[in-house]
Amino acid sequence: MADVKITLKKSLIGCKKPQIATAEALGLHKVGDTTTQPDNAQTEGKIKKIIHLVEVIKG
């Protein structure tokens, strides 16, 4: 399976609790944090929830 590289680009300050929990579930805590996750349905759902805060690179 391919992987997805996710980078937190905007602060979590002022976000709703479910969005903060989603970012932390992906391993993103501070602006600039990057994580690599498997490209599957669960990861895509998490990304959709916080797409306005992250940059996604598939590959």
N, C-alpha and C positions, 0 to 999 in steps of 0.2 A: 504494500500500500504506500501511497505517497504521503508526504508530510506537509503540514502547513506551518509557516513561520508567522507568529503573531507578536506585534510590538505595540505596547501601550503608548499612545501619542498624546493623550489629553488626561488631565487630572481626574481622579475619582471624587474630588471634593464637590459636593452638591448633587451627586448622583443618588438615585434611589437605592435602598438597601439590596434589592434583588440584583441590580446591576453591579454593585460592589462585590457581592457574593459570587457572581458569575466570573468577574475578572480575577478574583482570588482563586477560584476553582481552576482557572486556566494557568495560574501561577504568576499573575501580573499584580504587583503590589505598588510599584512606583513608576512614574513616567520614565520611559526609556527601557523598561524591563522587556525582555524578549523571551519567548518560549517556543518550542517546537512541539506540535501536537499531531496525532494521526488525523488524516483527512477522512472523517466518517460523519455520520448523521448527527451524532451527539455534539461533536465539535462545531459543526456548521450551525446548529441551533444556538450554541453559546455565543458564537461570533455574531449571529443576527441580533442578539439581545444587546450587544455593546458595540456594534459596527461603527457608531459615530465616535468612539473613543480609541479605536485601534487601527493599525495598518496590517493588512493580511497579504502575505506572499505565498502563493501556491507553488509547489515544486518539489 
